[in-house]
Amino acid sequence: MGATRTQVGIIGAGPAGLLLAQLLDKAGISSVVLERRDRAYVEGRIRAGVLEQGTVDLLHQAGVGARLDREGLIHKGIYFNVRDTRTQIDLEELTGGKHVVVYGQTEVTKDLIAARLAAGGDLRFDCEAVTIHDAESERPRLTYVSGDEQHEVICDFIAGCDGFHGPSRQALPANVLNVYERVYPFGWLGILAEAPPVADELIYSRHPRGFALYSMRSMRVVSVNVV
Ligand SMILES: Cc1cc2nc3c(=O)[nH]c(=O)nc-3n(C[C@H](O)[C@H](O)[C@H](O)COP(=O)(O)OP(=O)(O)OC[C@H]3O[C@@H](n4cnc5c(N)ncnc54)[C@H](O)[C@@H]3O)c2cc1C
């Protein structure tokens, strides 16, 4: 069994885990990131497309804002469509210059992975059966399997950035777990289409049959709730 010692063991190389590793590195704190999927899968997983100002600021702070500045599409406002009326909300005017940027989560992930690897960060893909041990002790541990070998990462802290279904949530002792959630009685349908943009900014539409969000990058994404 190969063992590694680090200050923070991070489970999950999504935006949260990667950004945490990057910010820790800037603060001189070591980390090891364990990701279940391979690098190509993580870099190609399509999800978010719109970054709020706070996220953009944080990415700059983490030193990964250069390509975002070059390639991100700034949206200075948004449109609300309610029945037949469209209202423009001028974000920049209302907030003293803040806006949202359309820049795919795939690109954020690529930038963060590239930054971690350039800085010599310990980023491990294809980690199977990641398990948390001794969560309530001073020396929590992570084990995982890669190839045919079992590996161990001994940590001061473990950060669970593995989403809702990952092992971290299950490892939290019931007496310290507080869940705050609101469950809405509808789901989302995302449609990705290669088509010319229909508007220059985001559109949020309310309709008696549901809600639709339109955003565009080079493609068009529409999310519709199904009621
Ligand atoms: C369709 C859609 C559209 C969205 N649009 C927006 C948007 O426009 N703007 C916005 O800000 N947000 C948006 N979001 C939300 C955004 O995508 C999430 O907030 C973001 O992905 C959360 O990042 P995360 O790193 O916490 O989790 P995740 O991205 O889920 O990453 C978790 C990581 O943990 C890994 N993992 C899971 N289990 C294990 C395990 N057992 N061992 C090791 N690794 C594991 C996963 O493979 C993954 O890489 C959208 C989400 C969806 C689904």
Ligand as a Chemical Component Dictionary entry (heavy atoms), coordinates in Angstrom:
data_LIG
# 
_chem_comp.id                   LIG 
_chem_comp.type                 NON-POLYMER 
_chem_comp.pdbx_formal_charge   0 
_chem_comp.three_letter_code    LIG 
# 
loop_
_chem_comp_atom.comp_id 
_chem_comp_atom.atom_id 
_chem_comp_atom.alt_atom_id 
_chem_comp_atom.type_symbol 
_chem_comp_atom.charge 
_chem_comp_atom.model_Cartn_x 
_chem_comp_atom.model_Cartn_y 
_chem_comp_atom.model_Cartn_z 
_chem_comp_atom.pdbx_ordinal 
LIG C1  C1  C 0 -27.626 21.497 -15.898 1  
LIG C2  C2  C 0 -26.888 22.326 -14.873 2  
LIG C3  C3  C 0 -26.695 23.686 -15.104 3  
LIG C4  C4  C 0 -26.035 24.462 -14.151 4  
LIG N1  N1  N 0 -25.850 25.801 -14.409 5  
LIG C5  C5  C 0 -25.163 26.567 -13.557 6  
LIG C6  C6  C 0 -24.840 27.923 -13.863 7  
LIG O1  O1  O 0 -25.204 28.424 -14.914 8  
LIG N2  N2  N 0 -24.099 28.630 -12.968 9  
LIG C7  C7  C 0 -23.646 28.057 -11.808 10 
LIG O2  O2  O 0 -22.950 28.746 -11.040 11 
LIG N3  N3  N 0 -23.919 26.776 -11.487 12 
LIG C8  C8  C 0 -24.646 26.022 -12.329 13 
LIG N4  N4  N 0 -24.894 24.715 -12.046 14 
LIG C9  C9  C 0 -24.403 24.169 -10.768 15 
LIG C10 C10 C 0 -22.944 23.745 -10.884 16 
LIG O3  O3  O 0 -22.771 22.892 -11.997 17 
LIG C11 C11 C 0 -22.572 23.035 -9.581  18 
LIG O4  O4  O 0 -22.776 23.953 -8.527  19 
LIG C12 C12 C 0 -21.136 22.561 -9.572  20 
LIG O5  O5  O 0 -20.911 21.516 -10.480 21 
LIG C13 C13 C 0 -20.820 22.045 -8.170  22 
LIG O6  O6  O 0 -19.445 21.744 -8.158  23 
LIG P1  P1  P 0 -18.862 20.718 -7.131  24 
LIG O7  O7  O 0 -17.390 20.663 -7.363  25 
LIG O8  O8  O 0 -19.373 21.036 -5.760  26 
LIG O9  O9  O 0 -19.564 19.320 -7.480  27 
LIG P2  P2  P 0 -19.438 18.445 -8.801  28 
LIG O10 O10 O 0 -19.278 19.300 -10.007 29 
LIG O11 O11 O 0 -20.589 17.495 -8.749  30 
LIG O12 O12 O 0 -18.097 17.637 -8.591  31 
LIG C14 C14 C 0 -18.006 16.565 -7.697  32 
LIG C15 C15 C 0 -16.813 15.736 -8.119  33 
LIG O13 O13 O 0 -16.673 14.669 -7.197  34 
LIG C16 C16 C 0 -16.423 13.489 -7.943  35 
LIG N5  N5  N 0 -16.838 12.328 -7.140  36 
LIG C17 C17 C 0 -18.098 11.902 -6.862  37 
LIG N6  N6  N 0 -18.066 10.794 -6.133  38 
LIG C18 C18 C 0 -16.766 10.495 -5.910  39 
LIG C19 C19 C 0 -16.096 9.454  -5.230  40 
LIG N7  N7  N 0 -16.778 8.449  -4.649  41 
LIG N8  N8  N 0 -14.748 9.458  -5.205  42 
LIG C20 C20 C 0 -14.042 10.461 -5.809  43 
LIG N9  N9  N 0 -14.624 11.464 -6.500  44 
LIG C21 C21 C 0 -15.977 11.483 -6.544  45 
LIG C22 C22 C 0 -17.245 13.654 -9.208  46 
LIG O14 O14 O 0 -16.806 12.816 -10.277 47 
LIG C23 C23 C 0 -16.996 15.123 -9.502  48 
LIG O15 O15 O 0 -15.832 15.348 -10.277 49 
LIG C24 C24 C 0 -25.548 23.886 -12.962 50 
LIG C25 C25 C 0 -25.734 22.512 -12.734 51 
LIG C26 C26 C 0 -26.389 21.735 -13.671 52 
LIG C27 C27 C 0 -26.560 20.257 -13.408 53 
# 
loop_
_chem_comp_bond.comp_id 
_chem_comp_bond.atom_id_1 
_chem_comp_bond.atom_id_2 
_chem_comp_bond.value_order 
_chem_comp_bond.pdbx_ordinal 
LIG C1  C2  SING 1  
LIG C2  C3  SING 2  
LIG C2  C26 DOUB 3  
LIG C3  C4  DOUB 4  
LIG C4  N1  SING 5  
LIG C4  C24 SING 6  
LIG N1  C5  DOUB 7  
LIG C5  C6  SING 8  
LIG C5  C8  SING 9  
LIG C6  O1  DOUB 10 
LIG C6  N2  SING 11 
LIG N2  C7  SING 12 
LIG C7  O2  DOUB 13 
LIG C7  N3  SING 14 
LIG N3  C8  DOUB 15 
LIG C8  N4  SING 16 
LIG N4  C9  SING 17 
LIG N4  C24 SING 18 
LIG C9  C10 SING 19 
LIG C10 O3  SING 20 
LIG C10 C11 SING 21 
LIG C11 O4  SING 22 
LIG C11 C12 SING 23 
LIG C12 O5  SING 24 
LIG C12 C13 SING 25 
LIG C13 O6  SING 26 
LIG O6  P1  SING 27 
LIG P1  O7  DOUB 28 
LIG P1  O8  SING 29 
LIG P1  O9  SING 30 
LIG O9  P2  SING 31 
LIG P2  O10 DOUB 32 
LIG P2  O11 SING 33 
LIG P2  O12 SING 34 
LIG O12 C14 SING 35 
LIG C14 C15 SING 36 
LIG C15 O13 SING 37 
LIG C15 C23 SING 38 
LIG O13 C16 SING 39 
LIG C16 N5  SING 40 
LIG C16 C22 SING 41 
LIG N5  C17 SING 42 
LIG N5  C21 SING 43 
LIG C17 N6  DOUB 44 
LIG N6  C18 SING 45 
LIG C18 C19 SING 46 
LIG C18 C21 DOUB 47 
LIG C19 N7  SING 48 
LIG C19 N8  DOUB 49 
LIG N8  C20 SING 50 
LIG C20 N9  DOUB 51 
LIG N9  C21 SING 52 
LIG C22 O14 SING 53 
LIG C22 C23 SING 54 
LIG C23 O15 SING 55 
LIG C24 C25 DOUB 56 
LIG C25 C26 SING 57 
LIG C26 C27 SING 58 
# 
